Amino acid sequence: MKLRIAIPNKGRMKEPAIELLKGAGLKLRSEDEKALFIKTNNPEIDVIAVRVEDIPQFVEDEAADIGIVGKDILEEKGITLKELMPLNFGQCSLVLAAQDDSDIRSVKDIKDGSRVATKFVNLAREYFRKNGKKVEIVELSGAVEIAPVIGLSDVIVDLTSTGSTLKTHGLKIVETILESQAVLVSRNGYSNELLDDLLLGMQGVLSAEKKKYLMANLLEDRLKELEKATTGALSPTITKLDKPGWIAVQLVVEEKAIFGLIKTLKKIGGRDILVLPIERLVK
């Protein structure tokens, strides 16, 4: 049974989605950026590139078997799908924002009848309902951050990654409504052996992110000092060298810990230290 994957056809999640598929061993054959239906190096797996907002509906209607979509869009659409795994890219927050010079410090300060500009109509409406606020939702398809500046709304509900765009338009974050990132979804109950293989490949790629493979030569009697410095990590793999008293150590290290560990290795007499990237890490 063939497997069809829906991915965003543009935007900030498109390239990371393609790179994740490539890392998992699935290469797209078409180089045409406008192609909607794309063959892959596996004749049993096809990719369709569509508007990210349409992906939940494509999966629900069986036009696609799985899809890569932002959690914010999934929640906004209200379509019940199975989240197979978070994908560690496309991180952003759905926030309530107001003008810098306003007296609004929390949602409690929002007056009934206030106008709220947003693309996320359903999430915004539910958020204000839960907070007991009666507001008017102004639906916009883009440039939401300009709405308070031109008097179209009092506040906005919009996505932000760093907050810099909001600041540029004189806005401040009041509250965070939802934390989002890209997720892999399927229909509830859907199964496919091809999907199992792809998931294994993806998990390997995601597990390898922000990790490095470190190798070094070390006097055997200094090994315990190295192990103390790597508390919480798996024990190093040890190989005895031809030179008496020397060993080669190999271990997987968090990228952020690399410099500190190299410093420790040098201090305890480590030599020939080599740091390599990891393409996949299957646990």
Secondary structure, 3 states (H helix, E strand, C coil): CCEEEEEECCCCCHHHHHHHHHHCCCCECCCCCCCCEEEECCCCEEEEEECHHHHHHHHHCCCCCEEEEEHHHHHHHCCCCEEEEECCCCCEEEEEEEECCCCCCCHHHCCCCCEEEECCHHHHHHHHHHCCCCCEEEECCCCHHHCCCCCCCCEEEEEECCCHHHHHCCEEEEEEEEEECEEEEECCCCCCHHHHHHHHHHHHHHHHCCEEEEEEEEEHHHHHHHHHHCCCCCCCEEEECCCCCEEEEEEEEEHHHHHHHHHHHHHCCCEEEEEEECCCCCC
